[in-house]
């Protein structure tokens, strides 16, 4: 079975639910607390390439930090710059199997990686 990296915020209930869903299915999960260990530019670019659903889904656009930037969520360069400066505005959880990445909103969406 493929190992899945979960970009995780333990304070987020959706992120905790996603982790539980994976663990219940016996999936090998590498948890990365992205607030403690933020993604670098190369990792963000690679994640965007694997992300299902478009780059705009990667940003929590209702957060004050995002609004203050007045950035375009459909522009990968602006999203990358914003996430490098403000990792907290990255949507979570994100499950990544190295080939595809899925945002767990709702948490059950991450199960697509197991199909």
Long-range contacts (C-beta under 8 A, 24 or more apart in sequence): 1-26, 1-27, 1-28, 2-28, 2-97, 2-98, 2-113, 3-27, 3-28, 3-29, 3-30, 3-97, 3-98, 4-28, 4-29, 4-30, 4-95, 4-96, 4-97, 4-110, 4-113, 5-29, 5-30, 5-31, 5-32, 5-95, 5-96, 5-97, 5-98, 6-30, 6-31, 6-32, 6-93, 6-94, 6-95, 6-96, 6-110, 7-32, 7-34, 7-39, 7-90, 7-92, 7-93, 7-94, 7-95, 7-96, 8-32, 8-33, 8-34, 8-92, 8-93, 9-33, 9-34, 9-35, 9-92, 9-93, 12-92, 12-93, 14-92, 14-93, 14-104, 14-105, 14-106, 14-107, 15-92, 15-93, 15-104, 15-107, 17-104, 17-107, 18-93, 18-95, 18-104, 18-107, 18-110, 19-93, 21-107, 21-108, 21-110, 21-111, 22-95, 22-110, 25-111, 25-114, 27-114, 34-87, 34-90, 34-92, 35-87, 35-88, 38-83, 38-84, 38-87, 39-83, 39-87, 39-90, 40-84, 41-80, 41-84, 44-80, 44-83, 44-84, 45-76, 45-80, 47-94, 47-96, 47-101, 48-76, 48-79, 48-80, 50-96, 50-98, 50-99, 50-100, 50-101, 51-94, 51-101, 51-102, 51-103, 52-100, 52-101, 52-102, 52-103, 52-112, 53-102, 53-103, 55-79, 57-91, 57-103, 57-105, 58-83, 58-90, 58-91, 58-94, 58-103, 59-83, 59-89, 59-90, 59-91, 60-88, 60-89, 60-90, 60-91, 63-88, 63-89, 65-89
